Amino acid sequence: VSAICVGRWIYRANANAHTLSDAMMISPGWSVGWYFIPIASLFKPFQAMRETWQVSVCPSDPYSAPVPAVMRIWWGLWVA
């Protein structure tokens, strides 16, 4: 149940970010789907969350927005 709720949240957050900017490379479906691909699951979900964060913070120039340290710590703990 928890995995379904988190997956839906990630999907919706990415879909909402897509409405803010056309600069996004990872689709809402793949932002969840990358968790299930063996090797890619080590780095692609982080890229999707980073992209969603950056577009949410600064839709006009998303790649200039810094990634907070807590996001990197969260991903490090997730992978560990």
PDB file of N, CA, C and O in Angstrom:
ATOM      1  N   VAL A   1       0.830  -1.187   0.000  1.00  0.00           N
ATOM      2  CA  VAL A   1       0.000   0.000   0.000  1.00  0.00           C
ATOM      3  C   VAL A   1       0.877   1.254   0.000  1.00  0.00           C
ATOM      4  O   VAL A   1       0.599   2.224  -0.705  1.00  0.00           O
ATOM      5  N   SER A   2       1.929   1.213   0.796  1.00  0.00           N
ATOM      6  CA  SER A   2       2.833   2.356   0.855  1.00  0.00           C
ATOM      7  C   SER A   2       3.507   2.610  -0.498  1.00  0.00           C
ATOM      8  O   SER A   2       3.608   3.758  -0.930  1.00  0.00           O
ATOM      9  N   ALA A   3       3.966   1.552  -1.164  1.00  0.00           N
ATOM     10  CA  ALA A   3       4.624   1.700  -2.467  1.00  0.00           C
ATOM     11  C   ALA A   3       3.672   2.290  -3.499  1.00  0.00           C
ATOM     12  O   ALA A   3       4.084   3.094  -4.334  1.00  0.00           O
ATOM     13  N   ILE A   4       2.423   1.903  -3.450  1.00  0.00           N
ATOM     14  CA  ILE A   4       1.426   2.437  -4.388  1.00  0.00           C
ATOM     15  C   ILE A   4       1.194   3.923  -4.118  1.00  0.00           C
ATOM     16  O   ILE A   4       1.129   4.723  -5.052  1.00  0.00           O
ATOM     17  N   CYS A   5       1.071   4.287  -2.861  1.00  0.00           N
ATOM     18  CA  CYS A   5       0.849   5.699  -2.512  1.00  0.00           C
ATOM     19  C   CYS A   5       2.040   6.568  -2.901  1.00  0.00           C
ATOM     20  O   CYS A   5       1.857   7.658  -3.442  1.00  0.00           O
ATOM     21  N   VAL A   6       3.254   6.102  -2.635  1.00  0.00           N
ATOM     22  CA  VAL A   6       4.452   6.865  -2.992  1.00  0.00           C
ATOM     23  C   VAL A   6       4.591   6.950  -4.508  1.00  0.00           C
ATOM     24  O   VAL A   6       4.939   8.005  -5.039  1.00  0.00           O
ATOM     25  N   GLY A   7       4.325   5.862  -5.202  1.00  0.00           N
ATOM     26  CA  GLY A   7       4.377   5.870  -6.664  1.00  0.00           C
ATOM     27  C   GLY A   7       3.388   6.845  -7.277  1.00  0.00           C
ATOM     28  O   GLY A   7       3.712   7.554  -8.230  1.00  0.00           O
ATOM     29  N   ARG A   8       2.197   6.880  -6.734  1.00  0.00           N
ATOM     30  CA  ARG A   8       1.191   7.840  -7.223  1.00  0.00           C
ATOM     31  C   ARG A   8       1.625   9.277  -6.951  1.00  0.00           C
ATOM     32  O   ARG A   8       1.432  10.159  -7.788  1.00  0.00           O
ATOM     33  N   TRP A   9       2.209   9.508  -5.781  1.00  0.00           N
ATOM     34  CA  TRP A   9       2.678  10.860  -5.447  1.00  0.00           C
ATOM     35  C   TRP A   9       3.780  11.303  -6.398  1.00  0.00           C
ATOM     36  O   TRP A   9       3.757  12.430  -6.891  1.00  0.00           O
ATOM     37  N   ILE A  10       4.750  10.424  -6.661  1.00  0.00           N
ATOM     38  CA  ILE A  10       5.843  10.753  -7.585  1.00  0.00           C
ATOM     39  C   ILE A  10       5.282  11.032  -8.977  1.00  0.00           C
ATOM     40  O   ILE A  10       5.692  11.991  -9.632  1.00  0.00           O
ATOM     41  N   TYR A  11       4.351  10.201  -9.428  1.00  0.00           N
ATOM     42  CA  TYR A  11       3.745  10.392 -10.743  1.00  0.00           C
ATOM     43  C   TYR A  11       3.049  11.748 -10.833  1.00  0.00           C
ATOM     44  O   TYR A  11       3.251  12.493 -11.792  1.00  0.00           O
ATOM     45  N   ARG A  12       2.233  12.062  -9.836  1.00  0.00           N
ATOM     46  CA  ARG A  12       1.478  13.327  -9.857  1.00  0.00           C
ATOM     47  C   ARG A  12       2.402  14.540  -9.737  1.00  0.00           C
ATOM     48  O   ARG A  12       2.176  15.550 -10.404  1.00  0.00           O
ATOM     49  N   ALA A  13       3.424  14.457  -8.909  1.00  0.00           N
ATOM     50  CA  ALA A  13       4.368  15.572  -8.775  1.00  0.00           C
ATOM     51  C   ALA A  13       5.060  15.836 -10.110  1.00  0.00           C
ATOM     52  O   ALA A  13       5.216  16.989 -10.514  1.00  0.00           O
ATOM     53  N   ASN A  14       5.473  14.773 -10.793  1.00  0.00           N
ATOM     54  CA  ASN A  14       6.134  14.938 -12.082  1.00  0.00           C
ATOM     55  C   ASN A  14       5.152  15.450 -13.133  1.00  0.00           C
ATOM     56  O   ASN A  14       5.505  16.308 -13.942  1.00  0.00           O
ATOM     57  N   ALA A  15       3.939  14.939 -13.128  1.00  0.00           N
ATOM     58  CA  ALA A  15       2.929  15.409 -14.089  1.00  0.00           C
ATOM     59  C   ALA A  15       2.619  16.891 -13.868  1.00  0.00           C
ATOM     60  O   ALA A  15       2.472  17.643 -14.831  1.00  0.00           O
ATOM     61  N   ASN A  16       2.519  17.308 -12.619  1.00  0.00           N
ATOM     62  CA  ASN A  16       2.269  18.722 -12.325  1.00  0.00           C
ATOM     63  C   ASN A  16       3.443  19.586 -12.764  1.00  0.00           C
ATOM     64  O   ASN A  16       3.243  20.694 -13.261  1.00  0.00           O
ATOM     65  N   ALA A  17       4.657  19.097 -12.587  1.00  0.00           N
ATOM     66  CA  ALA A  17       5.839  19.853 -13.016  1.00  0.00           C
ATOM     67  C   ALA A  17       5.877  19.980 -14.536  1.00  0.00           C
ATOM     68  O   ALA A  17       6.342  20.990 -15.064  1.00  0.00           O
ATOM     69  N   HIS A  18       5.391  18.959 -15.240  1.00  0.00           N
ATOM     70  CA  HIS A  18       5.335  19.027 -16.704  1.00  0.00           C
ATOM     71  C   HIS A  18       4.424  20.149 -17.183  1.00  0.00           C
ATOM     72  O   HIS A  18       4.640  20.702 -18.261  1.00  0.00           O
ATOM     73  N   THR A  19       3.420  20.489 -16.404  1.00  0.00           N
ATOM     74  CA  THR A  19       2.540  21.594 -16.806  1.00  0.00           C
ATOM     75  C   THR A  19       3.228  22.945 -16.648  1.00  0.00           C
ATOM     76  O   THR A  19       2.818  23.929 -17.264  1.00  0.00           O
ATOM     77  N   LEU A  20       4.277  22.996 -15.821  1.00  0.00           N
ATOM     78  CA  LEU A  20       4.992  24.244 -15.591  1.00  0.00           C
ATOM     79  C   LEU A  20       6.072  24.518 -16.623  1.00  0.00           C
ATOM     80  O   LEU A  20       6.366  25.678 -16.913  1.00  0.00           O
ATOM     81  N   SER A  21       6.675  23.463 -17.189  1.00  0.00           N
ATOM     82  CA  SER A  21       7.814  23.652 -18.092  1.00  0.00           C
ATOM     83  C   SER A  21       7.868  22.535 -19.129  1.00  0.00           C
ATOM     84  O   SER A  21       7.563  21.377 -18.841  1.00  0.00           O
ATOM     85  N   ASP A  22       8.263  22.913 -20.341  1.00  0.00           N
ATOM     86  CA  ASP A  22       8.462  21.930 -21.403  1.00  0.00           C
ATOM     87  C   ASP A  22       9.890  21.405 -21.422  1.00  0.00           C
ATOM     88  O   ASP A  22      10.224  20.578 -22.270  1.00  0.00           O
ATOM     89  N   ALA A  23      10.730  21.857 -20.520  1.00  0.00           N
ATOM     90  CA  ALA A  23      12.144  21.478 -20.503  1.00  0.00           C
ATOM     91  C   ALA A  23      12.387  20.107 -19.877  1.00  0.00           C
ATOM     92  O   ALA A  23      13.518  19.622 -19.891  1.00  0.00           O
ATOM     93  N   MET A  24      11.356  19.476 -19.332  1.00  0.00           N
ATOM     94  CA  MET A  24      11.540  18.200 -18.638  1.00  0.00           C
ATOM     95  C   MET A  24      11.801  17.068 -19.621  1.00  0.00           C
ATOM     96  O   MET A  24      11.172  16.993 -20.677  1.00  0.00           O
ATOM     97  N   MET A  25      12.733  16.188 -19.267  1.00  0.00           N
ATOM     98  CA  MET A  25      13.109  15.074 -20.126  1.00  0.00           C
ATOM     99  C   MET A  25      12.452  13.751 -19.696  1.00  0.00           C
ATOM    100  O   MET A  25      12.224  12.882 -20.537  1.00  0.00           O
ATOM    101  N   ILE A  26      12.151  13.590 -18.421  1.00  0.00           N
ATOM    102  CA  ILE A  26      11.623  12.328 -17.903  1.00  0.00           C
ATOM    103  C   ILE A  26      10.112  12.462 -17.713  1.00  0.00           C
ATOM    104  O   ILE A  26       9.633  13.383 -17.052  1.00  0.00           O
ATOM    105  N   SER A  27       9.378  11.528 -18.305  1.00  0.00           N
ATOM    106  CA  SER A  27       7.920  11.562 -18.234  1.00  0.00           C
ATOM    107  C   SER A  27       7.432  11.096 -16.863  1.00  0.00           C
ATOM    108  O   SER A  27       8.187  10.475 -16.115  1.00  0.00           O
ATOM    109  N   PRO A  28       6.170  11.394 -16.529  1.00  0.00           N
ATOM    110  CA  PRO A  28       5.628  10.933 -15.248  1.00  0.00           C
ATOM    111  C   PRO A  28       5.666   9.410 -15.097  1.00  0.00           C
ATOM    112  O   PRO A  28       5.961   8.899 -14.017  1.00  0.00           O
ATOM    113  N   GLY A  29       5.374   8.700 -16.161  1.00  0.00           N
ATOM    114  CA  GLY A  29       5.404   7.240 -16.092  1.00  0.00           C
ATOM    115  C   GLY A  29       6.794   6.695 -15.817  1.00  0.00           C
ATOM    116  O   GLY A  29       6.960   5.772 -15.020  1.00  0.00           O
ATOM    117  N   TRP A  30       7.794   7.269 -16.480  1.00  0.00           N
ATOM    118  CA  TRP A  30       9.160   6.814 -16.260  1.00  0.00           C
ATOM    119  C   TRP A  30       9.707   7.270 -14.928  1.00  0.00           C
ATOM    120  O   TRP A  30      10.614   6.635 -14.390  1.00  0.00           O
ATOM    121  N   SER A  31       9.183   8.351 -14.378  1.00  0.00           N
ATOM    122  CA  SER A  31       9.663   8.766 -13.056  1.00  0.00           C
ATOM    123  C   SER A  31       9.349   7.700 -12.003  1.00  0.00           C
ATOM    124  O   SER A  31      10.051   7.591 -10.997  1.00  0.00           O
ATOM    125  N   VAL A  32       8.305   6.922 -12.236  1.00  0.00           N
ATOM    126  CA  VAL A  32       7.982   5.795 -11.359  1.00  0.00           C
ATOM    127  C   VAL A  32       8.609   4.508 -11.897  1.00  0.00           C
ATOM    128  O   VAL A  32       9.113   3.687 -11.130  1.00  0.00           O
ATOM    129  N   GLY A  33       8.574   4.340 -13.202  1.00  0.00           N
ATOM    130  CA  GLY A  33       9.051   3.114 -13.824  1.00  0.00           C
ATOM    131  C   GLY A  33      10.522   2.822 -13.618  1.00  0.00           C
ATOM    132  O   GLY A  33      10.921   1.658 -13.581  1.00  0.00           O
ATOM    133  N   TRP A  34      11.340   3.863 -13.482  1.00  0.00           N
ATOM    134  CA  TRP A  34      12.780   3.646 -13.296  1.00  0.00           C
ATOM    135  C   TRP A  34      13.092   2.880 -12.012  1.00  0.00           C
ATOM    136  O   TRP A  34      14.154   2.265 -11.914  1.00  0.00           O
ATOM    137  N   TYR A  35      12.207   2.902 -11.040  1.00  0.00           N
ATOM    138  CA  TYR A  35      12.447   2.152  -9.805  1.00  0.00           C
ATOM    139  C   TYR A  35      12.475   0.636 -10.053  1.00  0.00           C
ATOM    140  O   TYR A  35      12.993  -0.111  -9.224  1.00  0.00           O
ATOM    141  N   PHE A  36      11.932   0.183 -11.170  1.00  0.00           N
ATOM    142  CA  PHE A  36      11.809  -1.249 -11.439  1.00  0.00           C
ATOM    143  C   PHE A  36      12.813  -1.770 -12.459  1.00  0.00           C
ATOM    144  O   PHE A  36      12.784  -2.957 -12.784  1.00  0.00           O
ATOM    145  N   ILE A  37      13.700  -0.920 -12.975  1.00  0.00           N
ATOM    146  CA  ILE A  37      14.722  -1.337 -13.934  1.00  0.00           C
ATOM    147  C   ILE A  37      16.019  -1.559 -13.134  1.00  0.00           C
ATOM    148  O   ILE A  37      16.524  -0.617 -12.523  1.00  0.00           O
ATOM    149  N   PRO A  38      16.565  -2.787 -13.127  1.00  0.00           N
ATOM    150  CA  PRO A  38      17.653  -3.135 -12.204  1.00  0.00           C
ATOM    151  C   PRO A  38      18.826  -2.163 -12.092  1.00  0.00           C
ATOM    152  O   PRO A  38      19.030  -1.624 -11.004  1.00  0.00           O
ATOM    153  N   ILE A  39      19.586  -1.908 -13.104  1.00  0.00           N
ATOM    154  CA  ILE A  39      20.754  -1.043 -12.967  1.00  0.00           C
ATOM    155  C   ILE A  39      20.349   0.429 -12.923  1.00  0.00           C
ATOM    156  O   ILE A  39      20.892   1.208 -12.139  1.00  0.00           O
ATOM    157  N   ALA A  40      19.406   0.795 -13.760  1.00  0.00           N
ATOM    158  CA  ALA A  40      18.964   2.194 -13.832  1.00  0.00           C
ATOM    159  C   ALA A  40      18.334   2.662 -12.525  1.00  0.00           C
ATOM    160  O   ALA A  40      18.318   3.861 -12.244  1.00  0.00           O
ATOM    161  N   SER A  41      17.819   1.740 -11.729  1.00  0.00           N
ATOM    162  CA  SER A  41      17.163   2.128 -10.471  1.00  0.00           C
ATOM    163  C   SER A  41      18.135   2.728  -9.464  1.00  0.00           C
ATOM    164  O   SER A  41      17.712   3.261  -8.439  1.00  0.00           O
ATOM    165  N   LEU A  42      19.431   2.646  -9.746  1.00  0.00           N
ATOM    166  CA  LEU A  42      20.418   3.229  -8.839  1.00  0.00           C
ATOM    167  C   LEU A  42      20.601   4.726  -9.049  1.00  0.00           C
ATOM    168  O   LEU A  42      21.090   5.409  -8.149  1.00  0.00           O
ATOM    169  N   PHE A  43      20.217   5.265 -10.226  1.00  0.00           N
ATOM    170  CA  PHE A  43      20.446   6.688 -10.481  1.00  0.00           C
ATOM    171  C   PHE A  43      19.310   7.401 -11.208  1.00  0.00           C
ATOM    172  O   PHE A  43      19.151   8.607 -11.022  1.00  0.00           O
ATOM    173  N   LYS A  44      18.517   6.719 -12.021  1.00  0.00           N
ATOM    174  CA  LYS A  44      17.478   7.397 -12.796  1.00  0.00           C
ATOM    175  C   LYS A  44      16.329   7.947 -11.937  1.00  0.00           C
ATOM    176  O   LYS A  44      15.847   9.041 -12.234  1.00  0.00           O
ATOM    177  N   PRO A  45      15.867   7.254 -10.898  1.00  0.00           N
ATOM    178  CA  PRO A  45      14.820   7.853 -10.072  1.00  0.00           C
ATOM    179  C   PRO A  45      15.277   9.162  -9.425  1.00  0.00           C
ATOM    180  O   PRO A  45      14.484  10.093  -9.284  1.00  0.00           O
ATOM    181  N   PHE A  46      16.554   9.236  -9.033  1.00  0.00           N
ATOM    182  CA  PHE A  46      17.074  10.488  -8.477  1.00  0.00           C
ATOM    183  C   PHE A  46      17.050  11.582  -9.526  1.00  0.00           C
ATOM    184  O   PHE A  46      16.691  12.720  -9.221  1.00  0.00           O
ATOM    185  N   GLN A  47      17.426  11.263 -10.758  1.00  0.00           N
ATOM    186  CA  GLN A  47      17.389  12.259 -11.829  1.00  0.00           C
ATOM    187  C   GLN A  47      15.970  12.764 -12.048  1.00  0.00           C
ATOM    188  O   GLN A  47      15.761  13.956 -12.269  1.00  0.00           O
ATOM    189  N   ALA A  48      14.997  11.865 -11.988  1.00  0.00           N
ATOM    190  CA  ALA A  48      13.603  12.264 -12.175  1.00  0.00           C
ATOM    191  C   ALA A  48      13.132  13.179 -11.046  1.00  0.00           C
ATOM    192  O   ALA A  48      12.463  14.183 -11.293  1.00  0.00           O
ATOM    193  N   MET A  49      13.483  12.832  -9.808  1.00  0.00           N
ATOM    194  CA  MET A  49      13.089  13.667  -8.673  1.00  0.00           C
ATOM    195  C   MET A  49      13.810  15.009  -8.696  1.00  0.00           C
ATOM    196  O   MET A  49      13.220  16.036  -8.363  1.00  0.00           O
ATOM    197  N   ARG A  50      15.086  15.008  -9.087  1.00  0.00           N
ATOM    198  CA  ARG A  50      15.846  16.248  -9.196  1.00  0.00           C
ATOM    199  C   ARG A  50      15.215  17.169 -10.244  1.00  0.00           C
ATOM    200  O   ARG A  50      15.059  18.369 -10.017  1.00  0.00           O
ATOM    201  N   GLU A  51      14.860  16.597 -11.380  1.00  0.00           N
ATOM    202  CA  GLU A  51      14.240  17.382 -12.444  1.00  0.00           C
ATOM    203  C   GLU A  51      12.891  17.949 -11.993  1.00  0.00           C
ATOM    204  O   GLU A  51      12.579  19.109 -12.264  1.00  0.00           O
ATOM    205  N   THR A  52      12.106  17.136 -11.314  1.00  0.00           N
ATOM    206  CA  THR A  52      10.816  17.596 -10.797  1.00  0.00           C
ATOM    207  C   THR A  52      11.009  18.738  -9.802  1.00  0.00           C
ATOM    208  O   THR A  52      10.282  19.731  -9.838  1.00  0.00           O
ATOM    209  N   TRP A  53      11.983  18.591  -8.923  1.00  0.00           N
ATOM    210  CA  TRP A  53      12.278  19.639  -7.938  1.00  0.00           C
ATOM    211  C   TRP A  53      12.688  20.932  -8.634  1.00  0.00           C
ATOM    212  O   TRP A  53      12.164  22.001  -8.321  1.00  0.00           O
ATOM    213  N   GLN A  54      13.611  20.837  -9.565  1.00  0.00           N
ATOM    214  CA  GLN A  54      14.133  22.026 -10.219  1.00  0.00           C
ATOM    215  C   GLN A  54      13.048  22.768 -10.997  1.00  0.00           C
ATOM    216  O   GLN A  54      13.000  23.998 -10.972  1.00  0.00           O
ATOM    217  N   VAL A  55      12.190  22.042 -11.678  1.00  0.00           N
ATOM    218  CA  VAL A  55      11.102  22.694 -12.418  1.00  0.00           C
ATOM    219  C   VAL A  55      10.097  23.309 -11.458  1.00  0.00           C
ATOM    220  O   VAL A  55       9.536  24.366 -11.744  1.00  0.00           O
ATOM    221  N   SER A  56       9.864  22.665 -10.333  1.00  0.00           N
ATOM    222  CA  SER A  56       8.920  23.210  -9.352  1.00  0.00           C
ATOM    223  C   SER A  56       9.436  24.498  -8.726  1.00  0.00           C
ATOM    224  O   SER A  56       8.652  25.397  -8.420  1.00  0.00           O
ATOM    225  N   VAL A  57      10.756  24.594  -8.532  1.00  0.00           N
ATOM    226  CA  VAL A  57      11.346  25.773  -7.907  1.00  0.00           C
ATOM    227  C   VAL A  57      11.465  26.925  -8.894  1.00  0.00           C
ATOM    228  O   VAL A  57      11.147  28.065  -8.557  1.00  0.00           O
ATOM    229  N   CYS A  58      11.919  26.638 -10.108  1.00  0.00           N
ATOM    230  CA  CYS A  58      12.175  27.688 -11.094  1.00  0.00           C
ATOM    231  C   CYS A  58      11.747  27.211 -12.485  1.00  0.00           C
ATOM    232  O   CYS A  58      12.581  26.729 -13.251  1.00  0.00           O
ATOM    233  N   PRO A  59      10.461  27.338 -12.820  1.00  0.00           N
ATOM    234  CA  PRO A  59       9.974  26.824 -14.103  1.00  0.00           C
ATOM    235  C   PRO A  59      10.606  27.488 -15.326  1.00  0.00           C
ATOM    236  O   PRO A  59      10.734  26.850 -16.371  1.00  0.00           O
ATOM    237  N   SER A  60      10.997  28.744 -15.215  1.00  0.00           N
ATOM    238  CA  SER A  60      11.545  29.442 -16.379  1.00  0.00           C
ATOM    239  C   SER A  60      12.961  28.976 -16.729  1.00  0.00           C
ATOM    240  O   SER A  60      13.315  28.931 -17.907  1.00  0.00           O
ATOM    241  N   ASP A  61      13.768  28.631 -15.735  1.00  0.00           N
ATOM    242  CA  ASP A  61      15.132  28.149 -15.954  1.00  0.00           C
ATOM    243  C   ASP A  61      15.440  27.047 -14.946  1.00  0.00           C
ATOM    244  O   ASP A  61      16.184  27.271 -13.991  1.00  0.00           O
ATOM    245  N   PRO A  62      14.871  25.855 -15.154  1.00  0.00           N
ATOM    246  CA  PRO A  62      14.950  24.811 -14.129  1.00  0.00           C
ATOM    247  C   PRO A  62      16.356  24.329 -13.798  1.00  0.00           C
ATOM    248  O   PRO A  62      16.620  23.953 -12.656  1.00  0.00           O
ATOM    249  N   TYR A  63      17.253  24.332 -14.758  1.00  0.00           N
ATOM    250  CA  TYR A  63      18.570  23.750 -14.504  1.00  0.00           C
ATOM    251  C   TYR A  63      19.500  24.699 -13.763  1.00  0.00           C
ATOM    252  O   TYR A  63      20.631  24.333 -13.446  1.00  0.00           O
ATOM    253  N   SER A  64      19.039  25.911 -13.483  1.00  0.00           N
ATOM    254  CA  SER A  64      19.827  26.827 -12.667  1.00  0.00           C
ATOM    255  C   SER A  64      19.486  26.698 -11.183  1.00  0.00           C
ATOM    256  O   SER A  64      20.210  27.210 -10.329  1.00  0.00           O
ATOM    257  N   ALA A  65      18.389  26.016 -10.880  1.00  0.00           N
ATOM    258  CA  ALA A  65      17.966  25.837  -9.484  1.00  0.00           C
ATOM    259  C   ALA A  65      18.865  24.805  -8.798  1.00  0.00           C
ATOM    260  O   ALA A  65      19.073  23.715  -9.332  1.00  0.00           O
ATOM    261  N   PRO A  66      19.394  25.138  -7.629  1.00  0.00           N
ATOM    262  CA  PRO A  66      20.251  24.173  -6.927  1.00  0.00           C
ATOM    263  C   PRO A  66      19.439  23.016  -6.345  1.00  0.00           C
ATOM    264  O   PRO A  66      18.266  23.164  -6.004  1.00  0.00           O
ATOM    265  N   VAL A  67      20.083  21.888  -6.245  1.00  0.00           N
ATOM    266  CA  VAL A  67      19.454  20.713  -5.650  1.00  0.00           C
ATOM    267  C   VAL A  67      19.796  20.720  -4.166  1.00  0.00           C
ATOM    268  O   VAL A  67      20.974  20.790  -3.815  1.00  0.00           O
ATOM    269  N   PRO A  68      18.798  20.651  -3.283  1.00  0.00           N
ATOM    270  CA  PRO A  68      19.092  20.699  -1.847  1.00  0.00           C
ATOM    271  C   PRO A  68      19.870  19.464  -1.377  1.00  0.00           C
ATOM    272  O   PRO A  68      19.708  18.366  -1.909  1.00  0.00           O
ATOM    273  N   ALA A  69      20.696  19.672  -0.394  1.00  0.00           N
ATOM    274  CA  ALA A  69      21.516  18.588   0.137  1.00  0.00           C
ATOM    275  C   ALA A  69      20.659  17.461   0.705  1.00  0.00           C
ATOM    276  O   ALA A  69      21.042  16.293   0.637  1.00  0.00           O
ATOM    277  N   VAL A  70      19.510  17.805   1.260  1.00  0.00           N
ATOM    278  CA  VAL A  70      18.653  16.776   1.845  1.00  0.00           C
ATOM    279  C   VAL A  70      18.174  15.793   0.781  1.00  0.00           C
ATOM    280  O   VAL A  70      17.931  14.626   1.089  1.00  0.00           O
ATOM    281  N   MET A  71      18.035  16.241  -0.462  1.00  0.00           N
ATOM    282  CA  MET A  71      17.636  15.329  -1.529  1.00  0.00           C
ATOM    283  C   MET A  71      18.749  14.339  -1.839  1.00  0.00           C
ATOM    284  O   MET A  71      18.485  13.160  -2.079  1.00  0.00           O
ATOM    285  N   ARG A  72      19.982  14.807  -1.835  1.00  0.00           N
ATOM    286  CA  ARG A  72      21.117  13.909  -2.073  1.00  0.00           C
ATOM    287  C   ARG A  72      21.279  12.922  -0.904  1.00  0.00           C
ATOM    288  O   ARG A  72      21.592  11.752  -1.123  1.00  0.00           O
ATOM    289  N   ILE A  73      21.072  13.385   0.314  1.00  0.00           N
ATOM    290  CA  ILE A  73      21.144  12.505   1.487  1.00  0.00           C
ATOM    291  C   ILE A  73      20.038  11.464   1.425  1.00  0.00           C
ATOM    292  O   ILE A  73      20.273  10.284   1.684  1.00  0.00           O
ATOM    293  N   TRP A  74      18.830  11.903   1.079  1.00  0.00           N
ATOM    294  CA  TRP A  74      17.695  10.976   0.949  1.00  0.00           C
ATOM    295  C   TRP A  74      18.027   9.891  -0.055  1.00  0.00           C
ATOM    296  O   TRP A  74      17.792   8.712   0.210  1.00  0.00           O
ATOM    297  N   TRP A  75      18.573  10.273  -1.210  1.00  0.00           N
ATOM    298  CA  TRP A  75      18.871   9.261  -2.234  1.00  0.00           C
ATOM    299  C   TRP A  75      19.996   8.341  -1.777  1.00  0.00           C
ATOM    300  O   TRP A  75      19.937   7.137  -2.026  1.00  0.00           O
ATOM    301  N   GLY A  76      21.006   8.870  -1.124  1.00  0.00           N
ATOM    302  CA  GLY A  76      22.082   8.033  -0.615  1.00  0.00           C
ATOM    303  C   GLY A  76      21.577   7.005   0.374  1.00  0.00           C
ATOM    304  O   GLY A  76      21.994   5.847   0.338  1.00  0.00           O
ATOM    305  N   LEU A  77      20.691   7.411   1.248  1.00  0.00           N
ATOM    306  CA  LEU A  77      20.104   6.470   2.216  1.00  0.00           C
ATOM    307  C   LEU A  77      19.206   5.449   1.520  1.00  0.00           C
ATOM    308  O   LEU A  77      19.160   4.285   1.918  1.00  0.00           O
ATOM    309  N   TRP A  78      18.501   5.883   0.492  1.00  0.00           N
ATOM    310  CA  TRP A  78      17.623   4.975  -0.248  1.00  0.00           C
ATOM    311  C   TRP A  78      18.441   3.886  -0.918  1.00  0.00           C
ATOM    312  O   TRP A  78      18.086   2.709  -0.848  1.00  0.00           O
ATOM    313  N   VAL A  79      19.537   4.269  -1.570  1.00  0.00           N
ATOM    314  CA  VAL A  79      20.384   3.295  -2.266  1.00  0.00           C
ATOM    315  C   VAL A  79      21.094   2.375  -1.261  1.00  0.00           C
ATOM    316  O   VAL A  79      21.256   1.180  -1.507  1.00  0.00           O
ATOM    317  N   ALA A  80      21.510   2.948  -0.136  1.00  0.00           N
ATOM    318  CA  ALA A  80      22.201   2.135   0.875  1.00  0.00           C
ATOM    319  C   ALA A  80      21.243   1.124   1.471  1.00  0.00           C
ATOM    320  O   ALA A  80      21.632   0.344   2.341  1.00  0.00           O
TER     321      ALA A  80
END
